[in-house]
Amino acid sequence: MQSKKGFSLIELLVVISILAVLATIGFFAYKTIFQGARDTKRQSDLKSIQSALEQYRSDQFHYPQSTEIQFGKSFPLNGSKIYLRTVPCDPKTDNSDCSKSNYPQYLYQPSTGCDTTKCLNYCLYAQLENPNASITTPDNCKSIPPPYNFAVTKP
């Protein structure tokens, strides 16, 4: 009797198909982990912006107009006191130039109680990637504009 060395074609196909299934599962788990990390970063960014806005309000007694906040630049742009060295861009974008991104940026909107120079409220919006993210609408924000699904306002 001769002994045969090696694997049969069936054995190789079974192993390859098992590896393909495991790779597919790993890819989707990897993708979900990164989406969750970017969503956490978005929420953290909004908290940083919120903190800078509160510092601004404690000095100026009002919140800034929307033209004073430019993402990817310092806040305020021409102020002697900088509250935020760089207003963060969305994690899916290149921070060097937020305006060139096709992905929706964070949105700052002065809210109720605004006149030509002063605002008493604001809303900050972000688009979370998790499709199951609950849409939160703070009281000061009337409704969340599409495509955003997450909002924060003054504490």
Secondary structure, DSSP 8 states (H G I E B T S, - for coil): -----S--HHHHHHHHHHHHHHHHHHHHHHHHHHHHHHHHHHHHHHHHHHHHHHHHHHHHSSB--GGG--TTS-BSTT-SS-SBSS----TTS-TT-GGG-SS---EEEE-SS--SS-BS-EEEEE--S-TT------TT-S---TT--EEEE--
